[in-house]
Amino acid sequence: DVKVTQSSRYLVKRTGEKVFLECVQDMDHENMFWYRQDPGLGLRLIYFSYDVKMKEKGDIPEGYSVSREKKERFSLILESASTNQTSMYLCASSVHYEQYFGPGTRLTVT
Amino acid sequence: RKEVEQDPGPFNVPEGATVAFNCTYSNSASQSFFWYRQDCRKEPKLLMSVYSSGNEDGRFTAQLNRASQYISLLIRDSKLSDSATYLCVVQLSAGTALIFGKGTTLSVSS
């Protein structure tokens, strides 16, 4: 059974804090993705990675960075959290076309 | 122009009804097409791929019209358990990021 896990289901952080969101997949997938999902805006791609140490900007990379040191792990970093980064963050992995999503992290920045 | 457009709904239908969702996409170079389903507060999951010849999976039928850049999903004999948000998704090529529509919400009532 395929599995994508995310480090936290719910997270509350203060403005200005550095935030790490971790994603791990056990399917040996090369491709990994970070999205955020907001009401009325749908799923928007933040960053993606096709291989270890490789990263590509998505549609809304501002305020975020990523790290992929190992194939199974893809981290999203909020360098200095802001209230407009309050959102649901979803990680996904894939080989070809079907993407498998993690359960999501609901981040609130106060 | 939005890349993938869907009617947000909500569609409120009684059990047993037939309901159709439509979607248009802007990039004619798109190669792969899907419908994902997202339950409330859950992650999206692949419902079915969409092929030019049309494809059926039980009560669900998906159609693709490349000339019109139009994708559809038909649900027959709606069940309460079909209540969810249905996301229209396109992909430029295998392994690349998915492009999501904002979703269409379906509510099936008894």
Interface residues (C-beta under 8 A of the other chain):
Chain A: E30 N31 F33 Y35 G40 L41 G42 L43 L45 F48 Y50 G58 L90 S94 V95 H96 Y97 E98 Q99 F101 G102 P103 G104
Chain B: S32 F34 K42 E43 P44 K45 L46 S49 L87 Q91 A94 G95 A97 L98 F100 G101 K102 G103
